[in-house]
Amino acid sequence: MTEKAKGLELLREPFLENQVGHLPKGTKAQNECPAAEKVNCKICGGWHHPKIIHLDYIGHAALTDRLLDTDPLWTWEPMALKDGLPAFDASGGLWIRLTVCGHTRIGYGHAAVSQYKDIGSREKEVIGDALRNAAMRFGAALELWHKGELHAPEPEEAPPKKEAAPKEAKKPEPGHPSEPLRKLIEVMISKEKINRELFKEWLFSVGWIELKDGKPSMSTLTEARAKTIADKWDSALETFAKWLSKEDQNG
């Protein structure tokens, strides 16, 4: 029987599926689409553009529950005060110190300004964001902050091989790239140090891949389009860079 984690080790434990929330993340055009185009999302329950992607995150209540299990006397404090209250910086963000089991980590939180938010709700969002950021320094929900696989799976001991008749090589599914071609594209993305999630979002925005479980998936990339990307990699990089620059300008 595996011994239950205690103290700071408990913060490194994965969160249960029911504790993980799904935050809709759209482009500026998707966020500002007409109300008639919005649909009731089956993933997050909100109303938004039908092709919006979702990011997994841990909410304030789930994180507080984990902090209390780790250390019932955990505390946080702002790094600066103004008139006896937490001092927000010029952009509306907040620097904090989070102390758990006698150890302290620094975190920063921010939240978008919106005319539709209730008075004080933005400040609470900022504090919650700062707590998540500081808790991440302890390892809490670290896998949700990372794009891709954070730790490679440990290789399992292979059972003794049995001699068998040679099998015919498995053919790729019709219209989808073969494994070597897909791996080639992944290697090229890694070599250029490109953010894989943003690259997939770009491919999705131009209609080259589709959503799978609410997120853009490379497994939906067709054989022909994968070959085009590989053959015209420099052109693809240039187009991706232009899209990325435009997204940054749109905020």
PAKERO-823856 format. One record per residue: x, y, z of N, C-alpha, C in turn; residue in one letter; residue number from 0. Coordinates in steps of 0.02 Angstrom, whole numbers. Layout:
% residues N
+--------+--------+--------+--------+--------+--------+--------+--------+--------+------+-----+
!    n.x !    n.y !    n.z !   ca.x !   ca.y !   ca.z !    c.x !    c.y !    c.z ! rest !  nr !
+--------+--------+--------+--------+--------+--------+--------+--------+--------+------+-----+
!      X !      Y !      Z !      X !      Y !      Z !      X !      Y !      Z !    A ! NUM !
...
+--------+--------+--------+--------+--------+--------+--------+--------+--------+------+-----+
% end
This chain:
% residues 251
+--------+--------+--------+--------+--------+--------+--------+--------+--------+------+-----+
!    n.x !    n.y !    n.z !   ca.x !   ca.y !   ca.z !    c.x !    c.y !    c.z ! rest !  nr !
+--------+--------+--------+--------+--------+--------+--------+--------+--------+------+-----+
!     42 !    -60 !      0 !      0 !      0 !      0 !     44 !     62 !      0 !    M !   0 !
!     31 !    108 !    -46 !     71 !    169 !    -52 !     56 !    217 !      5 !    T !   1 !
!    110 !    242 !     37 !    101 !    289 !     93 !     75 !    355 !     67 !    E !   2 !
!     26 !    384 !    101 !     -5 !    447 !     80 !     44 !    504 !     89 !    K !   3 !
!     47 !    548 !     38 !     93 !    605 !     41 !     72 !    652 !     97 !    A !   4 !
!    123 !    684 !    128 !    110 !    731 !    181 !    151 !    795 !    170 !    K !   5 !
!    131 !    848 !    205 !    168 !    911 !    202 !    173 !    938 !    130 !    G !   6 !
!    230 !    966 !    114 !    240 !    996 !     48 !    234 !    946 !     -9 !    L !   7 !
!    247 !    882 !      6 !    240 !    830 !    -46 !    168 !    825 !    -70 !    E !   8 !
!    121 !    842 !    -26 !     51 !    839 !    -45 !     33 !    889 !   -100 !    L !   9 !
!     69 !    946 !   -102 !     56 !    996 !   -154 !     75 !    970 !   -223 !    L !  10 !
!    121 !    921 !   -226 !    142 !    894 !   -291 !     94 !    841 !   -317 !    R !  11 !
!     48 !    819 !   -274 !      1 !    767 !   -295 !    -46 !    794 !   -350 !    E !  12 !
!    -61 !    754 !   -401 !   -107 !    776 !   -454 !   -177 !    790 !   -426 !    P !  13 !
!   -211 !    839 !   -455 !   -280 !    854 !   -436 !   -327 !    805 !   -470 !    F !  14 !
!   -383 !    790 !   -437 !   -432 !    746 !   -466 !   -467 !    780 !   -525 !    L !  15 !
!   -494 !    739 !   -569 !   -526 !    766 !   -630 !   -582 !    814 !   -613 !    E !  16 !
!   -620 !    800 !   -560 !   -676 !    844 !   -542 !   -653 !    910 !   -511 !    N !  17 !
!   -587 !    915 !   -495 !   -560 !    977 !   -467 !   -530 !   1022 !   -521 !    Q !  18 !
!   -525 !    996 !   -582 !   -495 !   1034 !   -637 !   -550 !   1071 !   -676 !    V !  19 !
!   -542 !   1137 !   -682 !   -590 !   1177 !   -720 !   -567 !   1186 !   -792 !    G !  20 !
!   -611 !   1212 !   -834 !   -595 !   1222 !   -905 !   -611 !   1295 !   -923 !    H !  21 !
!   -558 !   1332 !   -938 !   -565 !   1403 !   -952 !   -564 !   1416 !  -1027 !    L !  22 !
!   -619 !   1445 !  -1054 !   -620 !   1459 !  -1126 !   -569 !   1513 !  -1144 !    P !  23 !
!   -530 !   1501 !  -1196 !   -478 !   1548 !  -1217 !   -486 !   1560 !  -1292 !    K !  24 !
!   -511 !   1618 !  -1310 !   -524 !   1632 !  -1381 !   -481 !   1688 !  -1408 !    G !  25 !
!   -481 !   1695 !  -1473 !   -447 !   1751 !  -1505 !   -491 !   1813 !  -1495 !    T !  26 !
!   -465 !   1871 !  -1512 !   -504 !   1933 !  -1504 !   -567 !   1930 !  -1547 !    K !  27 !
!   -560 !   1903 !  -1608 !   -619 !   1898 !  -1652 !   -672 !   1851 !  -1624 !    A !  28 !
!   -649 !   1795 !  -1594 !   -696 !   1747 !  -1565 !   -731 !   1777 !  -1503 !    Q !  29 !
!   -693 !   1813 !  -1463 !   -722 !   1843 !  -1402 !   -772 !   1898 !  -1417 !    N !  30 !
!   -762 !   1931 !  -1475 !   -806 !   1987 !  -1494 !   -857 !   1968 !  -1547 !    E !  31 !
!   -868 !   1903 !  -1557 !   -915 !   1881 !  -1608 !   -987 !   1900 !  -1588 !    C !  32 !
!  -1032 !   1907 !  -1637 !  -1102 !   1924 !  -1622 !  -1134 !   1873 !  -1576 !    P !  33 !
!  -1181 !   1895 !  -1536 !  -1215 !   1851 !  -1489 !  -1249 !   1792 !  -1524 !    A !  34 !
!  -1272 !   1803 !  -1586 !  -1306 !   1750 !  -1623 !  -1261 !   1691 !  -1640 !    A !  35 !
!  -1194 !   1703 !  -1641 !  -1147 !   1650 !  -1658 !  -1127 !   1609 !  -1597 !    E !  36 !
!  -1142 !   1634 !  -1537 !  -1121 !   1599 !  -1476 !  -1165 !   1539 !  -1462 !    K !  37 !
!  -1135 !   1488 !  -1432 !  -1172 !   1427 !  -1415 !  -1159 !   1410 !  -1341 !    V !  38 !
!  -1203 !   1369 !  -1313 !  -1194 !   1346 !  -1244 !  -1143 !   1289 !  -1244 !    N !  39 !
!  -1085 !   1301 !  -1215 !  -1029 !   1253 !  -1217 !  -1042 !   1193 !  -1171 !    C !  40 !
!  -1032 !   1132 !  -1197 !  -1041 !   1072 !  -1158 !   -980 !   1058 !  -1113 !    K !  41 !
!   -925 !   1093 !  -1127 !   -863 !   1082 !  -1088 !   -862 !   1125 !  -1025 !    I !  42 !
!   -872 !   1191 !  -1034 !   -867 !   1237 !   -976 !   -935 !   1264 !   -953 !    C !  43 !
!   -988 !   1254 !   -994 !  -1054 !   1277 !   -975 !  -1068 !   1350 !   -992 !    G !  44 !
!  -1018 !   1385 !  -1021 !  -1027 !   1455 !  -1039 !  -1055 !   1464 !  -1109 !    G !  45 !
!  -1067 !   1526 !  -1127 !  -1090 !   1544 !  -1194 !  -1033 !   1580 !  -1230 !    W !  46 !
!  -1010 !   1551 !  -1286 !   -955 !   1582 !  -1323 !   -951 !   1554 !  -1394 !    H !  47 !
!   -903 !   1576 !  -1432 !   -893 !   1554 !  -1501 !   -884 !   1478 !  -1502 !    H !  48 !
!   -914 !   1443 !  -1551 !   -912 !   1369 !  -1551 !   -843 !   1338 !  -1560 !    P !  49 !
!   -795 !   1376 !  -1589 !   -729 !   1347 !  -1602 !   -676 !   1371 !  -1553 !    K !  50 !
!   -697 !   1396 !  -1497 !   -649 !   1421 !  -1447 !   -614 !   1362 !  -1414 !    I !  51 !
!   -551 !   1370 !  -1393 !   -516 !   1317 !  -1359 !   -522 !   1326 !  -1283 !    I !  52 !
!   -505 !   1273 !  -1245 !   -511 !   1276 !  -1172 !   -443 !   1259 !  -1140 !    H !  53 !
!   -427 !   1294 !  -1086 !   -367 !   1281 !  -1048 !   -387 !   1252 !   -980 !    L !  54 !
!   -353 !   1199 !   -959 !   -366 !   1169 !   -893 !   -335 !   1213 !   -839 !    D !  55 !
!   -370 !   1220 !   -783 !   -344 !   1260 !   -728 !   -374 !   1236 !   -662 !    Y !  56 !
!   -342 !   1255 !   -607 !   -367 !   1239 !   -541 !   -397 !   1301 !   -510 !    I !  57 !
!   -460 !   1297 !   -489 !   -496 !   1354 !   -461 !   -472 !   1370 !   -390 !    G !  58 !
!   -495 !   1428 !   -367 !   -474 !   1453 !   -301 !   -496 !   1406 !   -245 !    H !  59 !
!   -556 !   1378 !   -249 !   -580 !   1334 !   -195 !   -540 !   1269 !   -192 !    A !  60 !
!   -526 !   1239 !   -250 !   -488 !   1176 !   -251 !   -417 !   1187 !   -225 !    A !  61 !
!   -386 !   1243 !   -244 !   -319 !   1258 !   -220 !   -319 !   1270 !   -144 !    L !  62 !
!   -368 !   1308 !   -120 !   -372 !   1321 !    -48 !   -381 !   1257 !     -9 !    T !  63 !
!   -422 !   1211 !    -35 !   -432 !   1146 !     -3 !   -366 !   1107 !      2 !    D !  64 !
!   -327 !   1109 !    -52 !   -263 !   1073 !    -52 !   -213 !   1106 !     -4 !    R !  65 !
!   -213 !   1173 !     -1 !   -168 !   1208 !     45 !   -186 !   1193 !    118 !    L !  66 !
!   -251 !   1189 !    133 !   -272 !   1173 !    201 !   -253 !   1101 !    220 !    L !  67 !
!   -258 !   1054 !    172 !   -237 !    985 !    185 !   -162 !    982 !    198 !    D !  68 !
!   -125 !   1025 !    163 !    -52 !   1026 !    169 !    -30 !   1059 !    234 !    T !  69 !
!    -60 !   1116 !    249 !    -41 !   1155 !    308 !   -100 !   1199 !    329 !    D !  70 !
!   -137 !   1178 !    382 !   -195 !   1217 !    403 !   -178 !   1290 !    422 !    P !  71 !
!   -114 !   1304 !    435 !    -94 !   1371 !    456 !    -60 !   1410 !    399 !    L !  72 !
!    -71 !   1389 !    336 !    -39 !   1424 !    280 !    -64 !   1497 !    278 !    W !  73 !
!    -22 !   1541 !    253 !    -40 !   1612 !    249 !    -13 !   1643 !    184 !    T !  74 !
!    -42 !   1699 !    166 !    -14 !   1739 !    111 !    -16 !   1812 !    132 !    W !  75 !
!     28 !   1852 !    103 !     30 !   1923 !    118 !     54 !   1961 !     56 !    E !  76 !
!     29 !   2021 !     46 !     53 !   2061 !    -11 !    124 !   2084 !      2 !    P !  77 !
!    163 !   2093 !    -51 !    232 !   2115 !    -42 !    236 !   2190 !    -28 !    M !  78 !
!    181 !   2226 !    -39 !    181 !   2298 !    -25 !    111 !   2318 !     -2 !    A !  79 !
!    108 !   2370 !     40 !     44 !   2395 !     65 !     36 !   2469 !     46 !    L !  80 !
!    -27 !   2489 !     40 !    -43 !   2560 !     28 !   -105 !   2576 !     70 !    K !  81 !
!    -98 !   2622 !    116 !   -153 !   2639 !    161 !   -178 !   2578 !    199 !    D !  82 !
!   -131 !   2533 !    215 !   -148 !   2473 !    253 !   -178 !   2416 !    213 !    G !  83 !
!   -186 !   2426 !    147 !   -216 !   2375 !    103 !   -164 !   2351 !     52 !    L !  84 !
!   -175 !   2291 !     22 !   -127 !   2267 !    -29 !   -118 !   2319 !    -84 !    P !  85 !
!    -55 !   2331 !   -103 !    -39 !   2380 !   -154 !    -34 !   2346 !   -223 !    A !  86 !
!    -81 !   2362 !   -266 !    -80 !   2336 !   -335 !    -32 !   2379 !   -376 !    F !  87 !
!      2 !   2348 !   -426 !     49 !   2386 !   -466 !     13 !   2427 !   -519 !    D !  88 !
!     52 !   2460 !   -562 !     23 !   2506 !   -611 !    -24 !   2472 !   -661 !    A !  89 !
!    -12 !   2407 !   -673 !    -54 !   2371 !   -721 !   -112 !   2335 !   -687 !    S !  90 !
!   -118 !   2344 !   -621 !   -173 !   2311 !   -584 !   -156 !   2243 !   -557 !    G !  91 !
!    -92 !   2223 !   -563 !    -70 !   2158 !   -538 !    -49 !   2162 !   -465 !    G !  92 !
!    -35 !   2104 !   -436 !    -18 !   2101 !   -364 !     37 !   2050 !   -352 !    L !  93 !
!     91 !   2071 !   -317 !    144 !   2026 !   -296 !    129 !   2004 !   -224 !    W !  94 !
!    137 !   1938 !   -212 !    122 !   1912 !   -145 !    177 !   1864 !   -121 !    I !  95 !
!    175 !   1850 !    -56 !    216 !   1796 !    -27 !    168 !   1743 !     -1 !    R !  96 !
!    179 !   1681 !    -20 !    139 !   1625 !      3 !    183 !   1581 !     48 !    L !  97 !
!    160 !   1570 !    110 !    199 !   1530 !    158 !    160 !   1466 !    175 !    T !  98 !
!    193 !   1409 !    163 !    163 !   1344 !    176 !    216 !   1301 !    212 !    V !  99 !
!    196 !   1272 !    269 !    242 !   1230 !    308 !    307 !   1265 !    324 !    C ! 100 !
!    303 !   1331 !    336 !    362 !   1369 !    355 !    406 !   1391 !    297 !    G ! 101 !
!    387 !   1374 !    235 !    426 !   1394 !    176 !    386 !   1446 !    136 !    H ! 102 !
!    421 !   1494 !    107 !    388 !   1550 !     72 !    409 !   1552 !     -1 !    T ! 103 !
!    359 !   1564 !    -44 !    371 !   1573 !   -116 !    336 !   1637 !   -137 !    R ! 104 !
!    364 !   1670 !   -188 !    335 !   1731 !   -215 !    291 !   1715 !   -275 !    I ! 105 !
!    236 !   1751 !   -282 !    191 !   1742 !   -339 !    163 !   1808 !   -364 !    G ! 106 !
!    138 !   1806 !   -425 !    109 !   1867 !   -455 !     42 !   1850 !   -487 !    Y ! 107 !
!     -6 !   1894 !   -478 !    -72 !   1883 !   -506 !    -97 !   1943 !   -546 !    G ! 108 !
!   -138 !   1929 !   -596 !   -167 !   1983 !   -636 !   -234 !   1959 !   -663 !    H ! 109 !
!   -278 !   2005 !   -681 !   -343 !   1988 !   -711 !   -364 !   2046 !   -756 !    A ! 110 !
!   -400 !   2028 !   -808 !   -421 !   2079 !   -857 !   -474 !   2125 !   -827 !    A ! 111 !
!   -473 !   2187 !   -849 !   -524 !   2236 !   -828 !   -585 !   2228 !   -872 !    V ! 112 !
!   -644 !   2227 !   -842 !   -706 !   2220 !   -880 !   -762 !   2261 !   -848 !    S ! 113 !
!   -800 !   2294 !   -890 !   -856 !   2335 !   -864 !   -914 !   2292 !   -838 !    Q ! 114 !
!   -911 !   2226 !   -854 !   -965 !   2182 !   -835 !   -953 !   2148 !   -767 !    Y ! 115 !
!   -894 !   2158 !   -738 !   -878 !   2125 !   -674 !   -907 !   2165 !   -616 !    K ! 116 !
!   -928 !   2130 !   -563 !   -953 !   2163 !   -503 !   -895 !   2199 !   -468 !    D ! 117 !
!   -912 !   2248 !   -429 !   -862 !   2285 !   -391 !   -824 !   2238 !   -344 !    I ! 118 !
!   -759 !   2239 !   -349 !   -717 !   2197 !   -307 !   -702 !   2128 !   -336 !    G ! 119 !
!   -739 !   2107 !   -387 !   -728 !   2039 !   -414 !   -661 !   2034 !   -449 !    S ! 120 !
!   -639 !   2088 !   -483 !   -574 !   2085 !   -516 !   -518 !   2077 !   -466 !    R ! 121 !
!   -522 !   2113 !   -410 !   -470 !   2108 !   -359 !   -466 !   2037 !   -331 !    E ! 122 !
!   -524 !   2005 !   -322 !   -524 !   1936 !   -298 !   -493 !   1889 !   -350 !    K ! 123 !
!   -506 !   1902 !   -414 !   -475 !   1862 !   -466 !   -399 !   1869 !   -465 !    E ! 124 !
!   -376 !   1930 !   -454 !   -304 !   1943 !   -451 !   -272 !   1904 !   -394 !    V ! 125 !
!   -304 !   1905 !   -336 !   -277 !   1869 !   -278 !   -276 !   1794 !   -292 !    I ! 126 !
!   -331 !   1768 !   -320 !   -333 !   1697 !   -337 !   -279 !   1678 !   -387 !    G ! 127 !
!   -267 !   1721 !   -437 !   -216 !   1708 !   -487 !   -147 !   1709 !   -455 !    D ! 128 !
!   -135 !   1755 !   -409 !    -71 !   1760 !   -374 !    -59 !   1698 !   -331 !    A ! 129 !
!   -111 !   1673 !   -298 !   -104 !   1613 !   -257 !    -87 !   1552 !   -300 !    L ! 130 !
!   -120 !   1546 !   -358 !   -105 !   1490 !   -403 !    -33 !   1494 !   -427 !    R ! 131 !
!    -11 !   1555 !   -444 !     56 !   1565 !   -468 !    108 !   1548 !   -415 !    N ! 132 !
!     96 !   1570 !   -354 !    143 !   1555 !   -299 !    142 !   1481 !   -281 !    A ! 133 !
!     82 !   1451 !   -281 !     76 !   1379 !   -264 !    111 !   1337 !   -316 !    A ! 134 !
!    111 !   1361 !   -379 !    147 !   1325 !   -432 !    221 !   1319 !   -416 !    M ! 135 !
!    249 !   1370 !   -380 !    319 !   1367 !   -361 !    332 !   1311 !   -311 !    R ! 136 !
!    279 !   1289 !   -276 !    285 !   1231 !   -232 !    271 !   1166 !   -270 !    F ! 137 !
!    249 !   1172 !   -333 !    234 !   1113 !   -372 !    160 !   1098 !   -381 !    G ! 138 !
!    116 !   1140 !   -354 !     44 !   1128 !   -359 !     20 !   1137 !   -431 !    A ! 139 !
!    -13 !   1085 !   -458 !    -42 !   1087 !   -526 !     11 !   1105 !   -579 !    A ! 140 !
!     72 !   1086 !   -567 !    127 !   1104 !   -612 !    115 !   1078 !   -682 !    L ! 141 !
!     84 !   1019 !   -687 !     73 !    989 !   -753 !     24 !   1029 !   -795 !    E ! 142 !
!    -19 !   1068 !   -763 !    -67 !   1109 !   -800 !    -35 !   1172 !   -827 !    L ! 143 !
!     20 !   1194 !   -797 !     55 !   1253 !   -822 !    100 !   1236 !   -881 !    W ! 144 !
!    120 !   1173 !   -885 !    167 !   1153 !   -937 !    131 !   1134 !  -1001 !    H ! 145 !
!    160 !   1155 !  -1058 !    132 !   1138 !  -1123 !    163 !   1072 !  -1146 !    K ! 146 !
!    124 !   1019 !  -1145 !    150 !    954 !  -1166 !    159 !    908 !  -1106 !    G ! 147 !
!    199 !    855 !  -1115 !    212 !    807 !  -1062 !    270 !    832 !  -1019 !    E ! 148 !
!    257 !    843 !   -953 !    308 !    869 !   -909 !    361 !    817 !   -893 !    L ! 149 !
!    340 !    756 !   -882 !    386 !    701 !   -867 !    375 !    644 !   -915 !    H ! 150 !
!    429 !    619 !   -944 !    423 !    562 !   -989 !    406 !    501 !   -948 !    A ! 151 !
!    360 !    458 !   -973 !    342 !    398 !   -935 !    401 !    351 !   -927 !    P ! 152 !
!    406 !    319 !   -869 !    460 !    272 !   -858 !    449 !    210 !   -901 !    E ! 153 !
!    502 !    186 !   -933 !    494 !    127 !   -976 !    477 !     65 !   -935 !    P ! 154 !
!    428 !     28 !   -959 !    409 !    -33 !   -925 !    453 !    -91 !   -948 !    E ! 155 !
!    464 !   -137 !   -901 !    505 !   -195 !   -918 !    467 !   -238 !   -968 !    E ! 156 !
!    497 !   -248 !  -1025 !    464 !   -284 !  -1078 !    464 !   -359 !  -1064 !    A ! 157 !
!    408 !   -393 !  -1076 !    406 !   -466 !  -1066 !    448 !   -501 !  -1119 !    P ! 158 !
!    467 !   -563 !  -1107 !    507 !   -600 !  -1157 !    471 !   -602 !  -1225 !    P ! 159 !
!    509 !   -589 !  -1276 !    479 !   -588 !  -1343 !    469 !   -659 !  -1370 !    K ! 160 !
!    414 !   -668 !  -1403 !    399 !   -732 !  -1434 !    408 !   -725 !  -1509 !    K ! 161 !
!    438 !   -777 !  -1537 !    447 !   -776 !  -1610 !    379 !   -780 !  -1644 !    E ! 162 !
!    371 !   -738 !  -1692 !    307 !   -737 !  -1728 !    320 !   -725 !  -1801 !    A ! 163 !
!    272 !   -743 !  -1840 !    278 !   -733 !  -1912 !    279 !   -658 !  -1927 !    A ! 164 !
!    319 !   -636 !  -1976 !    321 !   -564 !  -1992 !    253 !   -538 !  -2012 !    P ! 165 !
!    237 !   -479 !  -1986 !    172 !   -449 !  -2002 !    180 !   -393 !  -2053 !    K ! 166 !
!    127 !   -384 !  -2090 !    127 !   -331 !  -2139 !    126 !   -263 !  -2104 !    E ! 167 !
!    167 !   -217 !  -2126 !    170 !   -150 !  -2095 !    101 !   -118 !  -2094 !    A ! 168 !
!     85 !    -88 !  -2036 !     20 !    -56 !  -2029 !     17 !      8 !  -2071 !    K ! 169 !
!    -34 !     14 !  -2110 !    -41 !     72 !  -2153 !    -76 !    128 !  -2114 !    K ! 170 !
!    -57 !    191 !  -2128 !    -89 !    247 !  -2094 !   -162 !    252 !  -2113 !    P ! 171 !
!   -202 !    280 !  -2068 !   -273 !    289 !  -2083 !   -281 !    334 !  -2144 !    E ! 172 !
!   -331 !    321 !  -2185 !   -341 !    362 !  -2246 !   -346 !    436 !  -2229 !    P ! 173 !
!   -306 !    477 !  -2263 !   -310 !    549 !  -2255 !   -269 !    576 !  -2197 !    G ! 174 !
!   -240 !    533 !  -2154 !   -202 !    556 !  -2097 !   -129 !    539 !  -2106 !    H ! 175 !
!    -84 !    581 !  -2078 !    -12 !    572 !  -2090 !     15 !    508 !  -2058 !    P ! 176 !
!     65 !    479 !  -2091 !     98 !    421 !  -2062 !    137 !    443 !  -2001 !    S ! 177 !
!    154 !    395 !  -1958 !    189 !    411 !  -1896 !    257 !    445 !  -1909 !    E ! 178 !
!    298 !    421 !  -1956 !    362 !    455 !  -1969 !    352 !    528 !  -1989 !    P ! 179 !
!    302 !    543 !  -2030 !    290 !    611 !  -2052 !    267 !    655 !  -1994 !    L ! 180 !
!    224 !    628 !  -1952 !    200 !    666 !  -1894 !    258 !    680 !  -1846 !    R ! 181 !
!    301 !    630 !  -1836 !    359 !    640 !  -1792 !    407 !    691 !  -1820 !    K ! 182 !
!    414 !    691 !  -1887 !    458 !    740 !  -1919 !    435 !    811 !  -1904 !    L ! 183 !
!    370 !    823 !  -1910 !    344 !    889 !  -1896 !    355 !    908 !  -1823 !    I ! 184 !
!    345 !    859 !  -1777 !    355 !    872 !  -1706 !    428 !    891 !  -1693 !    E ! 185 !
!    475 !    856 !  -1726 !    546 !    871 !  -1718 !    562 !    941 !  -1744 !    V ! 186 !
!    533 !    959 !  -1800 !    545 !   1025 !  -1829 !    518 !   1080 !  -1783 !    M ! 187 !
!    460 !   1069 !  -1753 !    432 !   1117 !  -1705 !    478 !   1125 !  -1645 !    I ! 188 !
!    502 !   1067 !  -1619 !    546 !   1069 !  -1561 !    613 !   1102 !  -1578 !    S ! 189 !
!    640 !   1089 !  -1637 !    704 !   1117 !  -1658 !    701 !   1193 !  -1662 !    K ! 190 !
!    645 !   1219 !  -1685 !    637 !   1292 !  -1692 !    615 !   1324 !  -1626 !    E ! 191 !
!    607 !   1282 !  -1573 !    586 !   1306 !  -1507 !    520 !   1344 !  -1511 !    K ! 192 !
!    473 !   1316 !  -1549 !    407 !   1347 !  -1558 !    360 !   1321 !  -1503 !    I ! 193 !
!    318 !   1365 !  -1478 !    266 !   1344 !  -1430 !    217 !   1299 !  -1467 !    N ! 194 !
!    216 !   1235 !  -1447 !    177 !   1185 !  -1483 !    102 !   1200 !  -1481 !    R ! 195 !
!     78 !   1225 !  -1423 !      7 !   1240 !  -1417 !    -14 !   1298 !  -1463 !    E ! 196 !
!     29 !   1350 !  -1468 !     14 !   1406 !  -1512 !     16 !   1385 !  -1585 !    L ! 197 !
!     63 !   1339 !  -1602 !     68 !   1315 !  -1671 !      4 !   1277 !  -1689 !    F ! 198 !
!    -21 !   1237 !  -1643 !    -83 !   1200 !  -1656 !   -142 !   1248 !  -1661 !    K ! 199 !
!   -142 !   1301 !  -1619 !   -196 !   1350 !  -1622 !   -197 !   1385 !  -1690 !    E ! 200 !
!   -136 !   1399 !  -1717 !   -131 !   1430 !  -1783 !   -159 !   1383 !  -1837 !    W ! 201 !
!   -139 !   1319 !  -1834 !   -164 !   1270 !  -1883 !   -241 !   1264 !  -1879 !    L ! 202 !
!   -266 !   1268 !  -1817 !   -339 !   1265 !  -1808 !   -373 !   1327 !  -1837 !    F ! 203 !
!   -341 !   1385 !  -1827 !   -372 !   1448 !  -1850 !   -377 !   1451 !  -1926 !    S ! 204 !
!   -331 !   1415 !  -1961 !   -334 !   1416 !  -2034 !   -371 !   1354 !  -2061 !    V ! 205 !
!   -399 !   1314 !  -2015 !   -440 !   1258 !  -2036 !   -402 !   1196 !  -2056 !    G ! 206 !
!   -339 !   1190 !  -2036 !   -299 !   1132 !  -2056 !   -303 !   1074 !  -2007 !    W ! 207 !
!   -321 !   1088 !  -1944 !   -334 !   1034 !  -1896 !   -400 !   1049 !  -1861 !    I ! 208 !
!   -427 !   1000 !  -1827 !   -492 !   1006 !  -1795 !   -485 !    998 !  -1719 !    E ! 209 !
!   -540 !   1012 !  -1684 !   -541 !   1004 !  -1611 !   -551 !    930 !  -1593 !    L ! 210 !
!   -518 !    910 !  -1540 !   -527 !    843 !  -1513 !   -529 !    850 !  -1437 !    K ! 211 !
!   -584 !    831 !  -1406 !   -593 !    842 !  -1333 !   -588 !    915 !  -1316 !    D ! 212 !
!   -611 !    959 !  -1360 !   -612 !   1031 !  -1347 !   -547 !   1068 !  -1361 !    G ! 213 !
!   -496 !   1033 !  -1387 !   -432 !   1064 !  -1400 !   -408 !   1047 !  -1471 !    K ! 214 !
!   -370 !   1093 !  -1504 !   -342 !   1077 !  -1570 !   -296 !   1017 !  -1565 !    P ! 215 !
!   -303 !    969 !  -1611 !   -265 !    907 !  -1607 !   -227 !    893 !  -1672 !    S ! 216 !
!   -163 !    879 !  -1666 !   -122 !    862 !  -1724 !   -143 !    796 !  -1756 !    M ! 217 !
!   -179 !    754 !  -1718 !   -200 !    690 !  -1745 !   -252 !    698 !  -1800 !    S ! 218 !
!   -281 !    759 !  -1807 !   -331 !    772 !  -1859 !   -299 !    801 !  -1922 !    T ! 219 !
!   -233 !    810 !  -1921 !   -198 !    837 !  -1979 !   -195 !    785 !  -2035 !    L ! 220 !
!   -217 !    802 !  -2095 !   -218 !    754 !  -2150 !   -149 !    743 !  -2179 !    T ! 221 !
!   -142 !    687 !  -2215 !    -78 !    669 !  -2247 !    -53 !    724 !  -2294 !    E ! 222 !
!    -99 !    749 !  -2336 !    -79 !    799 !  -2385 !    -56 !    864 !  -2352 !    A ! 223 !
!    -92 !    886 !  -2300 !    -73 !    948 !  -2267 !     -9 !    940 !  -2226 !    R ! 224 !
!      1 !    882 !  -2196 !     63 !    869 !  -2159 !    123 !    871 !  -2207 !    A ! 225 !
!    114 !    843 !  -2266 !    168 !    842 !  -2316 !    183 !    913 !  -2340 !    K ! 226 !
!    130 !    954 !  -2347 !    139 !   1024 !  -2368 !    179 !   1063 !  -2316 !    T ! 227 !
!    163 !   1052 !  -2252 !    199 !   1086 !  -2198 !    273 !   1067 !  -2198 !    I ! 228 !
!    286 !   1001 !  -2205 !    355 !    976 !  -2204 !    394 !   1001 !  -2265 !    A ! 229 !
!    363 !   1001 !  -2324 !    398 !   1021 !  -2385 !    409 !   1096 !  -2389 !    D ! 230 !
!    362 !   1135 !  -2360 !    367 !   1208 !  -2363 !    373 !   1236 !  -2292 !    K ! 231 !
!    419 !   1208 !  -2254 !    427 !   1226 !  -2184 !    443 !   1300 !  -2174 !    W ! 232 !
!    489 !   1327 !  -2214 !    508 !   1397 !  -2206 !    448 !   1444 !  -2218 !    D ! 233 !
!    409 !   1426 !  -2269 !    349 !   1466 !  -2284 !    298 !   1461 !  -2227 !    S ! 234 !
!    291 !   1400 !  -2199 !    245 !   1389 !  -2143 !    266 !   1429 !  -2082 !    A ! 235 !
!    331 !   1431 !  -2068 !    357 !   1469 !  -2012 !    343 !   1544 !  -2020 !    L ! 236 !
!    352 !   1569 !  -2081 !    340 !   1640 !  -2095 !    266 !   1658 !  -2085 !    E ! 237 !
!    222 !   1614 !  -2109 !    150 !   1626 !  -2101 !    130 !   1622 !  -2028 !    T ! 238 !
!    158 !   1574 !  -1992 !    143 !   1567 !  -1920 !    166 !   1628 !  -1882 !    F ! 239 !
!    226 !   1654 !  -1899 !    253 !   1714 !  -1865 !    208 !   1774 !  -1876 !    A ! 240 !
!    182 !   1782 !  -1937 !    138 !   1838 !  -1952 !     73 !   1832 !  -1912 !    K ! 241 !
!     47 !   1770 !  -1908 !    -15 !   1759 !  -1868 !     -3 !   1774 !  -1795 !    W ! 242 !
!     55 !   1752 !  -1769 !     71 !   1763 !  -1699 !     78 !   1837 !  -1684 !    L ! 243 !
!    109 !   1874 !  -1730 !    118 !   1946 !  -1721 !     50 !   1981 !  -1721 !    S ! 244 !
!      5 !   1959 !  -1765 !    -61 !   1988 !  -1769 !   -102 !   1974 !  -1705 !    K ! 245 !
!    -94 !   1912 !  -1677 !   -129 !   1894 !  -1616 !   -104 !   1937 !  -1558 !    E ! 246 !
!    -38 !   1949 !  -1556 !    -10 !   1990 !  -1502 !    -37 !   2061 !  -1506 !    D ! 247 !
!    -44 !   2087 !  -1568 !    -70 !   2155 !  -1577 !   -143 !   2160 !  -1557 !    Q ! 248 !
!   -180 !   2105 !  -1571 !   -251 !   2105 !  -1553 !   -262 !   2096 !  -1479 !    N ! 249 !
!   -209 !   2072 !  -1445 !   -213 !   2062 !  -1372 !   -256 !   2004 !  -1354 !    G ! 250 !
+--------+--------+--------+--------+--------+--------+--------+--------+--------+------+-----+
% end
